[in-house]
Amino acid sequence: MGDIIQKGVLLTEGKTKKIFEVINYPNSVIIQSKDDITAGDGAKHDIIDGKAILANEVTCNVFRLLKKCYIPIAFQKQLSDTEFVSKRCNMVPWEVVIRRKALGSYLKRNPHFSKGQIFPKLIFELFLKTSGKKWKGKDIPCDDPFAIISHDGNHMELFLPDQSLSQQSSFLVLDDFPLKDQTKVVDAIRNIAMEVFLILEEAWRLQGRELVDLKLEFGFDEDNQLLLADVIDNDSWRVLHNGQNIDKQLYRDGADLNEVTAKYQEVAELTGRFEIPRQQIILWRASPKDDLLDFSSVIYEINAGNCVFQTTVVTSSLHKTPVQAIDELIKKIQEVPDSVVIAYCGMSNGAGPTLSAHCTVPVITVPASWKDFHEDVWSSLRTPSDVSVSTVLNPKNAVLHALQILAMRNPWLYAILRQKQEERLCNFLIF
């Protein structure tokens, strides 16, 4: 898309954005933000001068981060202060919400949970997108009802979103929901939505803020590929700073428009700092005889060609060529300061502690001969003062330990690791 974008006619207009065709790229659209801000399904409405610029800036910042993380997104590029170019999508009529805490409408549907309760396992919710209190000609009591899809995917039950689920029955069951392979689509949407939340959760945490819930929309492009679409701006989430909202909730709660504007400006600035850092794992061995297969297999499984971090193998003996070895260590860390060293050095069990004594990055040692010579472990456990080496016997666990260290500064890596952990976690009702 190197040509000048030729803006076409207005295709549709919502409360906070307009969508235009692209004349020279028929499979793309231009999404333009508006200065409008609304709440209560449009019942409350104001104009904030400059909101369109801030909303577009946040959306572009977020999508650029997600693009670096290989999330399938419709976003293509920023076009102007208030516009970006997106792939044209056939939108899935669901609003997807991911939650880390019990807040907002979730408490109305589940009043037995306490306000602000944390969910170790993310909550995934669907709402059917409707307008005019109708769905395919059928009258319904509210717009955007809460939706529960049956396990077989053959029907969808609709509920009032602002009432306890335990005290109501579904007001409509849709047996003819027009979505091919619905169960597979739901699973795919869940996986993408979870990863997106986790990436943004860590990105916000690195800025000293807390993401507690997130609203997303999806669509299919001309190749029938499922993409994260629409926008992600300050109206799409709840973000807290010291327990206080810096998102649209301020407006819903009646805050002064100047305060709302200031928080939107703060969010635009903070999302501009979202990034994926350059990091590396240094696999240190004394000679080519030290087999790194167990390490490499785990690293490949996580990295899978996407360059979440780089892997550097160093072959150097700290016993035979100590000066050259320390010099090589310093050079590698100087090139990529955000590093973790894993030492696996055959009979040289003192390599890990020695490396640790000569650098400030974390060093993990794996005693290669411990199964045959158990006493060798002590050279890694009993170390002099100011030698903070970690000792891990299982090579795969050593890699995982290194990845967890790097994930503290890497939203993408955090999401990869956390998503696997969430599969085995459970949420509990706390009384």
C-alpha positions in Angstrom: 0.0 0.0 0.0 2.6 2.5 -1.2 0.2 4.6 -3.4 -1.6 7.7 -2.2 -4.8 6.6 -0.6 -7.9 7.9 -2.5 -10.7 8.5 0.0 -14.1 7.6 -1.3 -17.7 7.9 -0.1 -18.9 7.5 3.5 -20.0 3.9 4.0 -21.4 4.1 7.6 -21.2 6.3 10.6 -21.4 5.4 14.3 -21.5 7.4 17.5 -17.7 7.9 17.6 -16.4 7.1 14.1 -17.0 7.2 10.4 -16.0 4.6 7.9 -15.1 5.5 4.3 -14.3 3.5 1.2 -10.8 3.5 -0.4 -11.2 4.0 -4.1 -7.9 2.5 -5.2 -7.9 -0.3 -2.6 -11.5 -1.8 -2.6 -10.6 -4.3 0.1 -9.6 -1.5 2.5 -11.5 1.2 4.4 -10.6 4.4 6.2 -11.7 4.6 9.8 -12.0 8.2 11.1 -12.5 9.0 14.7 -14.9 11.7 15.9 -14.8 14.2 18.7 -18.0 12.7 20.1 -18.1 10.9 23.4 -21.2 9.0 24.5 -22.5 6.9 27.4 -25.6 4.9 28.2 -26.1 3.8 24.6 -26.1 7.4 23.4 -28.3 8.8 26.2 -25.4 11.0 27.3 -23.5 12.8 24.6 -20.8 15.5 24.5 -18.2 16.9 22.1 -14.6 17.0 23.3 -12.4 19.1 21.0 -9.4 17.0 20.0 -10.8 13.6 21.2 -10.7 12.3 17.6 -6.9 12.9 17.5 -6.4 11.2 20.9 -8.6 8.2 20.1 -6.9 7.6 16.8 -3.5 8.0 18.4 -4.3 5.4 21.0 -5.8 3.0 18.5 -2.7 3.2 16.2 -0.3 2.8 19.2 -2.1 -0.3 20.3 -2.4 -1.9 16.9 1.3 -1.2 16.1 2.2 -3.1 19.3 -0.1 -6.0 18.4 1.2 -6.1 14.9 4.7 -6.6 16.3 3.3 -9.5 18.3 1.9 -11.1 15.1 -1.7 -10.8 16.2 -3.9 -11.0 13.1 -5.3 -7.5 12.8 -7.2 -5.5 10.2 -5.2 -2.3 10.9 -2.8 -1.4 8.1 -1.4 2.0 8.7 -2.1 5.4 10.2 -3.3 7.9 7.6 -3.7 11.2 9.5 -4.2 12.6 12.9 -7.7 11.3 13.0 -7.7 8.4 10.5 -6.2 5.0 9.8 -6.5 2.5 7.0 -7.9 -0.9 7.8 -8.7 -4.1 5.8 -12.4 -4.2 4.9 -14.1 -6.8 7.0 -17.3 -8.7 7.2 -17.8 -8.0 10.9 -18.8 -10.8 13.4 -21.9 -9.5 15.2 -20.4 -10.0 18.6 -18.8 -7.7 21.1 -16.1 -9.6 23.0 -15.2 -8.7 26.5 -12.2 -10.0 28.5 -12.1 -9.4 32.2 -9.4 -9.7 34.9 -11.6 -8.2 37.7 -15.3 -8.2 38.6 -16.5 -4.8 37.7 -19.2 -3.0 35.7 -22.1 -5.1 34.2 -20.4 -8.3 35.2 -21.5 -7.6 38.8 -25.1 -7.0 37.7 -25.2 -10.4 36.0 -23.2 -12.1 38.8 -24.0 -10.2 42.1 -22.6 -13.0 44.2 -19.0 -11.8 43.3 -17.5 -9.0 45.3 -16.6 -5.7 43.5 -13.0 -5.8 42.2 -12.5 -9.5 42.8 -9.5 -10.7 40.7 -9.9 -13.6 38.3 -6.8 -15.7 38.1 -8.3 -17.2 34.9 -9.5 -14.5 32.5 -13.3 -14.2 31.9 -14.5 -14.4 28.3 -17.9 -13.0 27.5 -19.9 -12.4 24.3 -22.6 -9.8 23.6 -24.7 -9.9 20.5 -24.4 -6.5 18.6 -27.8 -5.2 17.8 -29.5 -1.8 17.2 -33.0 -0.5 17.5 -33.8 -3.4 19.9 -34.2 -5.8 17.0 -32.4 -8.8 15.6 -33.2 -9.9 12.1 -36.7 -8.4 12.4 -37.4 -9.9 15.8 -38.1 -7.5 18.7 -35.9 -7.9 21.7 -36.1 -6.1 25.1 -32.6 -4.5 24.9 -29.7 -3.9 22.6 -26.4 -5.8 22.9 -27.8 -8.6 25.0 -25.5 -11.0 26.9 -25.0 -14.2 24.8 -24.3 -17.8 25.8 -23.5 -20.2 23.0 -24.4 -23.9 23.5 -21.5 -26.4 23.7 -22.4 -27.9 20.4 -22.6 -24.4 18.8 -26.0 -25.0 17.4 -27.9 -22.2 19.2 -27.4 -19.0 21.2 -29.3 -17.9 24.3 -29.8 -14.2 24.9 -30.1 -12.6 28.3 -30.6 -9.1 29.7 -27.1 -7.8 30.4 -27.9 -5.8 33.5 -29.8 -8.4 35.5 -28.7 -11.4 37.5 -28.4 -14.5 35.4 -29.6 -16.7 38.2 -32.9 -14.7 38.3 -33.7 -14.7 34.6 -34.3 -17.1 31.8 -33.1 -16.4 28.2 -35.6 -14.1 26.4 -34.6 -15.5 23.0 -32.9 -18.6 21.6 -31.4 -18.3 18.2 -31.3 -21.6 16.3 -30.4 -20.1 13.0 -27.4 -18.0 13.9 -25.7 -17.4 10.5 -22.1 -18.1 11.2 -20.4 -21.1 9.6 -18.3 -23.3 11.9 -19.5 -21.3 14.9 -17.8 -23.4 17.6 -14.4 -23.1 15.8 -14.9 -19.4 15.3 -15.7 -18.9 19.0 -12.5 -20.8 20.0 -10.4 -18.8 17.6 -11.8 -15.5 18.8 -11.3 -16.6 22.4 -7.6 -17.5 21.8 -6.9 -14.2 20.0 -8.8 -12.1 22.5 -7.0 -13.7 25.5 -3.6 -13.1 23.9 -4.5 -9.5 23.1 -5.6 -8.8 26.7 -2.5 -10.4 28.1 -0.2 -8.4 25.8 -2.0 -5.1 26.8 -2.2 -6.2 30.5 1.6 -6.3 30.7 2.1 -3.3 28.5 0.0 -1.3 30.9 1.7 -2.8 33.9 5.0 -1.6 32.6 3.6 1.9 32.6 2.5 1.6 36.2 -1.2 1.1 35.3 -3.7 -1.8 35.5 -5.8 -3.1 32.7 -8.9 -4.8 34.2 -11.2 -5.4 31.2 -11.2 -5.0 27.4 -13.8 -4.8 24.7 -12.9 -6.2 21.2 -14.5 -6.8 17.8 -13.6 -9.2 15.0 -14.3 -9.6 11.3 -13.4 -11.7 8.3 -11.4 -10.2 5.4 -11.8 -11.0 1.7 -9.7 -14.2 2.2 -12.0 -15.3 5.0 -9.2 -14.8 7.6 -10.4 -13.9 11.1 -9.0 -10.5 12.2 -9.1 -8.3 15.2 -10.9 -5.3 13.7 -12.6 -2.0 14.5 -10.7 0.2 17.1 -9.1 -0.1 20.5 -9.1 3.3 22.2 -9.8 4.7 25.6 -13.5 3.8 25.3 -12.5 0.1 24.9 -11.2 -0.7 28.3 -11.0 0.0 32.0 -7.5 1.1 33.0 -6.7 2.0 36.6 -4.0 4.1 38.2 -3.8 3.8 42.0 -7.3 2.4 41.8 -8.7 5.4 39.8 -10.0 5.2 36.3 -8.1 6.9 33.5 -10.6 5.7 30.8 -14.2 6.4 29.6 -15.6 5.4 33.0 -14.7 8.9 34.2 -17.2 10.3 31.7 -19.9 7.7 32.7 -19.4 8.8 36.3 -20.0 12.5 35.5 -16.4 13.8 35.7 -15.7 17.3 34.3 -14.9 17.2 30.6 -11.5 18.9 31.2 -10.6 16.0 33.5 -11.8 13.5 31.0 -9.7 15.2 28.3 -6.6 15.2 30.5 -6.9 11.5 31.1 -7.4 10.8 27.4 -4.2 12.8 26.7 -2.4 10.8 29.4 -3.5 7.5 27.9 -2.4 8.6 24.4 1.1 9.5 25.8 1.4 6.2 27.7 0.4 4.0 24.8 3.0 5.7 22.7 5.5 4.0 25.0 4.2 0.5 24.3 7.0 -1.6 22.8 8.6 -5.0 22.5 12.2 -4.8 23.9 15.2 -6.3 22.3 16.2 -9.3 24.5 18.4 -12.3 24.4 19.1 -15.6 26.1 22.8 -16.5 26.1 23.4 -20.2 26.1 27.0 -20.7 27.4 28.9 -23.9 26.9 32.5 -24.8 27.4 32.9 -26.9 24.2 30.9 -28.1 21.2 30.5 -31.4 23.1 28.0 -29.7 25.5 24.7 -30.7 23.9 22.2 -27.8 23.9 19.3 -29.8 22.3 17.1 -29.8 25.4 17.5 -26.0 25.7 17.0 -25.3 22.0 13.8 -27.3 21.7 12.0 -25.3 24.4 13.3 -22.0 23.0 12.1 -23.0 19.5 8.7 -23.9 20.9 8.3 -20.4 22.4 10.0 -18.4 19.7 8.6 -20.3 16.7 10.3 -18.1 14.2 8.7 -14.9 15.5 11.8 -13.4 17.2 10.2 -12.8 20.6 13.8 -12.7 21.8 17.1 -13.7 20.2 19.2 -16.7 21.2 23.0 -16.5 21.3 25.2 -19.5 21.7 28.7 -18.9 23.2 31.3 -21.6 23.2 34.2 -20.7 25.5 36.0 -22.3 28.4 36.3 -20.3 31.6 39.0 -22.7 32.9 41.3 -22.8 29.8 40.7 -19.3 28.3 39.3 -17.2 31.2 40.3 -13.8 29.8 38.8 -14.4 26.4 35.6 -15.9 28.0 34.9 -12.9 30.2 35.7 -10.6 27.3 33.1 -12.5 25.1 30.6 -12.2 28.0 31.0 -8.5 28.2 30.6 -8.0 24.5 27.4 -10.0 24.2 25.8 -8.2 27.1 26.9 -4.8 25.8 25.2 -5.7 22.5 21.9 -6.6 24.2 21.9 -5.4 27.8 18.5 -7.1 28.5 19.9 -10.6 28.7 19.8 -13.8 30.7 22.7 -16.3 30.7 22.2 -20.1 31.0 25.5 -21.9 31.6 25.7 -25.6 30.7 29.3 -26.6 30.7 30.0 -30.3 31.1 32.6 -30.9 33.8 33.0 -27.1 34.4 30.4 -26.7 37.1 32.0 -23.5 38.3 31.3 -21.7 35.1 27.9 -20.4 36.1 29.1 -18.8 39.4 32.1 -17.4 37.6 30.0 -15.8 34.9 27.6 -14.4 37.6 30.5 -12.8 39.4 31.5 -10.9 36.3 28.1 -9.4 35.1 25.0 -7.8 36.4 22.5 -9.8 34.3 20.8 -13.0 35.8 22.8 -16.2 35.4 21.3 -19.6 35.6 23.6 -22.6 35.8 22.6 -26.2 34.9 25.1 -28.7 36.3 25.6 -31.0 33.3 27.0 -33.9 35.2 24.8 -33.9 38.4 23.1 -37.2 37.6 26.3 -39.1 37.6 28.2 -37.0 40.2 25.6 -35.5 42.6 28.3 -33.7 44.6 29.0 -31.5 41.6 25.8 -29.5 42.4 27.5 -28.0 45.4 29.9 -25.9 43.3 26.9 -24.1 42.0 25.0 -23.9 45.3 27.7 -23.0 47.7 29.1 -19.8 46.2 31.1 -16.9 47.6 29.5 -13.6 48.6 28.2 -11.4 45.8 27.7 -14.3 43.4 24.0 -14.6 42.9 23.8 -17.4 40.4 20.6 -19.6 40.2 20.9 -23.3 39.9 18.3 -25.4 38.0 18.8 -29.1 37.3 16.2 -29.5 34.5 17.3 -27.8 31.3 13.8 -27.0 30.2 13.0 -25.5 33.6 16.1 -23.4 33.3 14.9 -22.0 30.0 11.4 -21.3 31.5 13.1 -19.5 34.4 15.0 -17.4 31.9 11.9 -16.6 29.9 10.0 -15.6 33.1 12.7 -13.1 33.9 12.5 -11.6 30.4 8.7 -11.6 30.4 8.8 -9.1 33.3 9.7 -6.5 30.6 8.2 -8.1 27.5 4.4 -7.9 26.9 4.5 -10.4 24.1 6.5 -13.0 26.0 4.4 -12.5 29.1 1.3 -13.2 27.0 2.8 -16.4 25.6 3.7 -17.8 29.0 0.6 -16.6 30.9 -1.8 -17.9 28.3 -0.4 -21.4 28.9 -0.7 -21.0 32.6 -4.3 -19.7 32.4 -5.4 -23.0 30.8 -4.9 -24.8 34.2 -6.1 -22.0 36.5 -9.5 -21.7 38.2 -11.6 -18.9 39.5 -13.1 -19.1 43.0 -16.1 -17.4 44.6 -14.8 -15.5 47.6 -17.4 -14.8 50.4 
